[in-house]
Amino acid sequence: MDDWDEYGDWDDDWDDLDAGDGTSFAQEGSALRAATPENPRNLPCPTCGAEDVLTPADRLRGYQCDACADRAERGWC
């Protein structure tokens, strides 16, 4: 499937690693992907080491846990 829409913009509605039920994000305000049987939340945060906070889709995107992302966005690293 093509990732670009008819206007040449990135198609945010298409994602191979979404939850498959129309829910792509874990929760509002989070970039982390929803956990599903195919995308379990079973990986550690690469920044703080907290266990079971990322899915394979999160790791693929280079994400860290929400707590570390919040600290980084506020400059508290």
C-alpha positions, 0 to 999 in steps of 0.5 A: 500500500502507498503511504502517500495520499492523492495530494502527495502528503503522508497518509497518517491513516495508514499504518502497518502497526496500528491496533487493527481496530481503528485505535492506533495510539495507546492513549490520548496525548501519547505517541506510543502505539496501542498494545494488541496480541500482535503488538504486545507491550513487552519491551523496556524503555531504552532511556530509563530501562522500565520494563514492559512499557513499549511495543515492537511498533514503538521500538521500530519508531525509536520511541521511549516511554511516556515518562521519559518523553515528558521529561525530555520535552520539558528539558528535565533530562 
